[in-house]
Amino acid sequence: MKDNDTLPYGASVTPALNSDRFNGFFSKGKDWECGKHSLTDARARGIYELMGAAHDAGVYPFQVPLESRSGPWVQTGGRRLMMLSSYDYLGLIGDPRVDEAAIEAVKKYGTGTGGVRLLTGTIDLHREMERELAAFKGMPDSVSFTSGYLANLAVIAALLTPQDRVVMDALSHRSLVDACRLAGVQIQRFRHNDANSLEEELKAPNKARRTLIVSDGVFSMDGDIGILPELVALKKQHGCFLMMDESHATGVLGNRGRGTDEHFGIPAEEVDIWSGSLAKAIPSNGGFVAVSRQIAIYLEHAAAPFIFSAALCPAAVAAVRQTLVILGQEPERVERIRRNSELLRNGLRELGYDVGNSETAIIPVIFGGEPAAAFFTARLKEQGILVTPILFPAIPQGTARLRLCVTAAHTEDDLGFALDVFKKLRP
């Protein structure tokens, strides 16, 4: 966004809700130290220039401080806004049953556990939660970590070596790429959700000792579903292993929210490694991997994030356990996610918006250019809707988008309001 850029869609915007966050850091003419003698280089300068332009235009869209719990409606900057970019797919943030479980855990165990899991940080709730997660996922065992990102780093770095290779979907999550880099594993990318491309990569000459195929269950930027049946077939045909990241599929796919395997009717143990987040549909913190008993015990003694990072706090563990109970009792929440997603996605398509290949609760509204996405985000905020734009470098240049997330807590009236606003602002 340069000074000569015009405001898309012909209207001014109000200052960003968090415009005082940077205290003049993005002032025009500021000379940032970004060179060979600085810890911040040209990459940082590019970010400063892009974010500075957004800040100057009053449309900096990130780190908006909420003044209430997240949910279908939130409070920020003294205003009540419809939240349309929260990962709270099941609508359970603030559910009194989840809150009460977390409070009782704090009363009994305190706010932390005083150690890492391998040493003094394990409490009985950890193992109970891990047994319940394994049963939920239909696997023999599970291991938990303090984030989904760390779960992916832990399992790949602990299991693979530079003598192995990973063949990964081109749109798999950044944490999976970073995990391979940490392990020194060679990475081959296959075209997104393209089984023929995957087979070509698997057949390519290589000296790898073992091959791990990696994909997401639901892709976080596009909202489409991984091709699990084809992945399982190619895994068997070529003698590979298979890992699926279920962070955006857990609680969303399948009749009871068990994920991609339930969605396709495939036994969970056809996949060697399931990983996932405990901070999306499950309103807590942490991540997990669901695996065989043999792999679980190995990870507990070899995975660096399990050995060297503080244990998941008791309140978070209790919140996970209570969410699994509620999901088992109220599977209709999953159906509401599906129904709400279809309502919003179909409505946006009818209005002429590009929502890509979305088929889940994640609905991208693709603009292409960063300025258009940032300005449209600000226009939505003016009209009472809070959304998150996804810009370069999180995604390739020219693919900027809004990332809408539908939850079970949204009502038809909420989504009707959103569609009315999108209609009003339609370019």
C-alpha positions in Angstrom: 0.0 0.0 0.0 1.7 3.2 -1.2 0.6 6.8 -0.8 -1.0 6.8 -4.2 -3.1 3.7 -3.6 -6.8 4.6 -3.6 -9.2 3.2 -1.1 -10.9 0.2 -2.6 -14.7 0.3 -2.8 -14.8 4.1 -2.4 -14.9 4.8 1.3 -12.7 6.0 4.1 -11.9 3.9 7.1 -11.6 4.6 10.8 -8.3 4.3 12.6 -7.3 0.7 13.5 -8.6 -0.4 16.9 -5.1 -1.0 18.1 -3.5 2.1 16.4 -1.4 3.0 19.5 0.2 -0.4 19.6 3.5 0.6 18.0 4.1 4.1 19.5 5.4 5.7 16.3 7.5 2.8 15.2 5.9 3.0 11.7 6.2 6.7 11.3 6.9 7.9 7.8 10.5 8.4 7.0 11.7 6.2 9.9 15.0 4.6 9.2 14.9 1.0 10.5 18.2 -0.8 11.0 18.0 -3.6 8.6 21.4 -4.6 7.2 24.3 -6.9 7.4 25.3 -5.5 10.8 21.8 -5.8 12.3 19.9 -8.8 13.6 17.0 -7.6 11.4 17.8 -7.8 7.7 15.9 -7.1 4.4 13.2 -9.5 5.3 12.3 -7.4 8.3 12.4 -4.2 6.2 9.8 -5.7 3.9 7.5 -6.5 6.8 8.0 -3.1 8.4 7.1 -1.4 5.1 4.0 -3.5 4.5 2.7 -3.2 8.1 3.7 0.5 8.2 1.7 1.2 5.1 -1.3 -0.5 6.6 -0.8 1.3 9.9 -0.6 4.7 8.1 -3.8 4.0 6.2 -5.6 3.1 9.4 -6.1 -0.5 8.4 -3.5 -2.5 10.3 -5.6 -5.6 10.9 -3.7 -7.8 13.4 -3.4 -8.2 17.2 -6.8 -6.6 17.9 -7.1 -6.8 21.7 -10.4 -8.3 22.8 -12.1 -6.9 25.9 -14.3 -10.0 26.3 -14.1 -13.7 25.8 -14.1 -14.9 22.2 -17.4 -16.1 20.7 -19.8 -15.2 17.9 -19.8 -11.6 19.2 -16.9 -9.9 21.0 -16.1 -6.6 22.6 -13.1 -4.5 21.4 -12.3 -0.8 21.3 -15.6 -0.2 23.2 -17.6 -1.8 20.4 -19.6 -5.0 20.0 -18.5 -6.8 16.8 -19.5 -10.1 15.2 -16.4 -12.4 15.3 -16.0 -14.3 12.1 -12.4 -15.5 12.3 -12.3 -17.5 15.5 -11.1 -21.1 15.7 -13.8 -21.8 18.3 -15.6 -24.2 15.9 -17.7 -26.0 18.5 -18.7 -22.7 20.2 -17.5 -23.9 23.6 -15.3 -20.9 24.7 -16.9 -19.7 27.8 -19.2 -22.7 28.2 -19.8 -22.9 32.0 -19.1 -26.7 32.1 -15.6 -26.2 30.5 -14.9 -23.1 32.7 -16.0 -25.0 35.9 -13.7 -28.0 35.1 -10.8 -25.6 34.6 -11.5 -23.8 37.9 -11.7 -27.0 39.8 -8.4 -28.1 38.4 -6.7 -24.9 39.5 -8.2 -25.4 43.0 -6.8 -28.9 43.2 -3.5 -28.6 41.3 -2.7 -24.9 41.1 -1.9 -23.0 37.9 1.2 -25.0 36.9 2.8 -28.4 37.5 6.3 -27.3 38.4 8.2 -29.3 35.8 8.4 -30.9 32.4 6.4 -34.0 31.7 9.3 -36.5 31.9 10.4 -35.3 35.3 8.1 -33.8 37.9 5.5 -32.1 35.7 3.1 -35.0 35.1 -0.2 -35.1 37.0 -2.8 -37.8 36.8 -5.0 -35.5 34.6 -2.4 -35.7 31.9 -2.6 -39.4 31.5 -6.3 -39.5 31.9 -6.6 -36.9 29.1 -4.2 -38.8 26.9 -6.2 -42.0 27.3 -9.3 -40.1 26.4 -7.8 -38.5 23.4 -6.5 -41.8 22.1 -10.0 -43.3 22.5 -11.6 -40.3 20.8 -9.2 -40.7 17.9 -9.4 -44.5 17.8 -5.7 -45.1 18.4 -3.9 -47.1 21.0 -2.2 -44.1 22.7 -1.6 -40.4 22.6 1.0 -37.9 23.9 0.2 -34.2 24.6 2.4 -31.1 24.2 2.0 -27.4 25.0 1.0 -26.5 21.4 0.0 -28.2 18.1 3.1 -26.6 16.5 5.3 -28.3 19.1 3.5 -31.6 18.6 4.4 -31.6 14.9 8.0 -30.6 15.7 8.2 -33.3 18.4 7.1 -36.3 16.4 8.9 -35.6 13.1 12.2 -34.6 14.8 12.1 -37.6 17.2 11.2 -40.2 14.6 13.1 -39.2 11.4 16.7 -38.5 10.5 18.5 -37.0 7.5 18.5 -40.5 6.0 14.7 -40.4 5.7 12.4 -38.3 3.5 9.1 -36.6 3.8 6.7 -36.3 0.9 4.4 -33.5 1.8 1.3 -31.8 0.4 2.3 -28.4 -1.0 -0.2 -26.6 1.3 0.7 -28.4 4.5 1.0 -26.3 7.6 4.2 -24.4 8.3 4.9 -26.3 11.5 5.3 -29.5 9.4 7.9 -27.8 7.2 9.8 -26.5 10.2 9.7 -29.9 11.8 11.4 -31.4 8.8 14.1 -28.7 8.8 14.7 -29.4 12.5 15.2 -33.1 11.8 17.3 -32.4 8.7 14.9 -34.5 6.6 14.8 -34.1 2.9 11.4 -32.7 1.8 9.6 -33.4 -1.5 6.4 -31.5 -2.2 3.5 -32.9 -4.2 0.8 -30.7 -5.8 -2.0 -29.9 -3.4 -4.5 -32.8 -3.1 -3.1 -34.4 -6.2 -2.7 -38.2 -5.9 -0.9 -38.5 -9.3 1.6 -35.9 -8.2 2.2 -37.8 -5.0 2.8 -41.0 -6.8 5.3 -39.3 -9.1 7.2 -38.1 -6.1 7.1 -41.5 -4.4 8.4 -43.2 -7.6 11.3 -40.7 -8.1 14.7 -42.2 -7.5 15.9 -41.7 -3.9 18.1 -43.2 -1.3 15.8 -42.6 1.6 15.7 -45.3 4.3 12.1 -44.5 5.1 9.4 -42.3 3.6 6.7 -40.5 5.5 3.7 -39.0 3.6 2.4 -35.9 5.3 -0.9 -34.0 4.7 -3.5 -32.0 6.6 -7.0 -33.2 7.3 -8.4 -29.7 6.7 -6.1 -27.1 5.1 -6.0 -24.0 7.2 -5.8 -21.4 4.4 -8.3 -22.9 2.0 -10.8 -25.0 4.1 -10.7 -28.0 1.8 -10.2 -31.6 3.0 -7.2 -33.8 2.5 -7.5 -36.8 0.1 -7.1 -39.4 2.9 -8.4 -42.5 0.9 -5.8 -41.9 -1.8 -3.1 -41.3 0.7 -3.8 -44.5 2.5 -3.8 -46.5 -0.8 -0.5 -45.0 -1.9 1.1 -45.5 1.5 0.3 -49.3 1.3 1.3 -49.5 -2.4 4.7 -47.9 -1.8 5.5 -49.2 1.7 5.5 -45.7 3.3 4.2 -44.3 6.6 1.5 -41.7 6.8 1.0 -38.6 9.1 -2.2 -36.4 9.1 -2.4 -33.1 10.9 -6.0 -32.9 12.3 -5.8 -29.4 13.8 -8.7 -28.0 11.8 -10.5 -31.3 11.4 -10.9 -32.3 15.0 -14.4 -31.4 16.2 -15.4 -30.4 12.6 -15.3 -33.5 10.3 -17.3 -36.7 10.8 -20.7 -37.2 12.4 -19.2 -37.0 15.9 -16.3 -34.7 15.1 -13.6 -37.4 15.3 -11.9 -36.0 12.1 -10.8 -37.0 8.7 -10.9 -40.7 9.2 -14.5 -40.6 10.4 -15.4 -38.3 7.5 -14.2 -40.9 5.0 -15.1 -44.0 7.0 -11.5 -45.2 7.2 -10.2 -46.9 10.4 -7.9 -44.6 12.3 -5.1 -47.1 12.5 -4.6 -47.0 8.7 -2.7 -43.8 9.6 0.5 -44.1 11.5 0.6 -40.6 13.1 -2.3 -38.3 13.8 -1.4 -34.8 15.2 -3.7 -32.0 16.2 -4.4 -28.9 18.2 -6.2 -28.6 21.5 -6.8 -24.9 21.0 -9.2 -24.7 18.1 -12.5 -26.7 18.3 -11.3 -27.8 21.7 -11.2 -24.5 23.6 -8.0 -24.9 25.6 -4.3 -25.0 24.8 -1.8 -27.6 23.7 -1.4 -30.2 21.0 -1.3 -34.0 20.7 -0.2 -36.9 18.6 -2.3 -40.1 18.5 -0.1 -43.1 17.7 0.8 -46.7 18.6 1.7 -47.6 22.1 5.3 -48.2 21.0 5.7 -44.8 19.4 4.0 -43.0 22.3 6.5 -44.5 24.8 9.4 -43.6 22.6 8.2 -40.0 22.2 7.9 -39.6 26.0 11.6 -40.4 26.3 13.0 -38.9 23.1 10.8 -35.9 21.9 12.5 -32.7 22.9 9.3 -30.7 23.6 8.1 -33.4 26.0 11.5 -33.5 27.8 12.5 -29.8 27.8 9.2 -27.8 27.8 6.9 -27.2 30.8 3.9 -29.5 31.1 0.5 -28.4 29.9 -1.2 -26.6 32.9 -3.9 -28.3 34.9 -6.7 -25.9 33.8 -6.0 -26.6 30.1 -6.0 -30.3 30.6 -9.3 -30.2 32.5 -10.8 -28.1 29.7 -9.8 -30.6 27.1 -11.3 -33.5 29.1 -14.6 -31.7 29.6 -14.8 -30.7 25.9 -14.5 -34.4 24.9 -17.4 -35.2 27.3 -19.6 -32.5 25.8 -18.8 -33.4 22.2 -19.7 -37.0 23.0 -23.0 -35.8 24.5 -23.8 -33.1 21.9 -22.7 -34.3 18.4 -25.3 -32.0 17.0 -22.7 -29.2 17.4 -20.8 -30.7 14.5 -23.9 -30.7 12.3 -24.5 -27.0 13.2 -20.9 -26.2 12.0 -21.6 -28.0 8.7 -25.0 -26.3 8.2 -23.7 -22.8 9.1 -20.7 -23.2 6.9 -22.9 -24.1 3.9 -25.1 -21.2 4.6 -22.3 -18.6 4.6 -20.2 -20.2 1.8 -23.2 -20.6 -0.6 -24.3 -17.0 0.2 -20.9 -15.5 -0.5 -20.7 -17.4 -3.8 -24.1 -16.1 -4.8 -22.8 -12.6 -4.1 -19.9 -13.2 -6.4 -17.1 -13.7 -3.9 -14.3 -16.1 -4.6 -14.3 -18.7 -1.8 -11.9 -21.1 -3.5 -12.4 -24.8 -2.8 -13.7 -24.4 0.7 -15.8 -27.3 2.0 -15.5 -26.9 5.8 -15.8 -24.2 8.5 -12.8 -22.3 7.0 -14.1 -20.1 4.2 -11.5 -17.9 2.4 -12.6 -14.8 0.6 -9.8 -14.4 -1.9 -8.8 -10.9 -3.1 -5.3 -11.5 -4.5 -3.8 -8.2 -3.6 -2.7 -7.3 0.0 -4.2 -3.7 -0.1 -7.6 -4.9 -1.2 -7.8 -7.5 1.5 -6.6 -5.1 4.2 -8.9 -2.3 3.2 -11.9 -4.7 3.0 -11.1 -6.0 6.5 -11.3 -2.4 7.8 -14.6 -1.8 6.0 -16.0 -4.9 7.6 -14.9 -3.7 11.0 -16.7 -0.4 10.3 -19.8 -2.4 9.6 -19.5 -4.4 12.8 -17.7 -7.6 11.7 -14.2 -8.6 12.9 -12.3 -10.8 10.5 -8.6 -11.8 9.9 -6.9 -11.1 6.6 -4.1 -13.5 5.6 -1.3 -11.6 3.8 2.2 -12.2 2.5 4.5 -13.6 3.9 2.1 -16.1 5.5 0.9 -17.0 2.0 2.4 -16.3 -1.5 2.1 -12.9 -2.9 -1.0 -12.4 -5.0 -3.2 -14.8 -2.9 -4.2 -12.5 -0.1 -7.6 -13.3 1.5 -9.9 -13.0 4.4 -10.1 -16.2 6.4 -13.6 -16.6 7.7 -14.3 -19.2 10.4 -17.8 -20.4 11.1 -18.8 -21.9 14.5 -21.6 -23.8 16.0 -22.4 -20.8 18.1 -23.3 -18.6 15.1 -27.0 -18.3 14.5 -28.8 -17.9 11.2 -29.5 -14.3 12.1 -25.7 -13.8 12.7 -24.8 -15.2 9.3 -27.7 -13.3 7.6 -26.2 -10.1 9.1 -22.8 -11.0 7.8 -24.1 -11.7 4.3 -26.0 -8.4 4.3 -22.8 -6.6 5.1 -20.9 -8.5 2.4 -23.6 -7.6 -0.1 -23.4 -3.9 0.9 -19.7 -3.8 0.5 -19.6 -6.0 -2.7 -17.1 -4.5 -5.1 
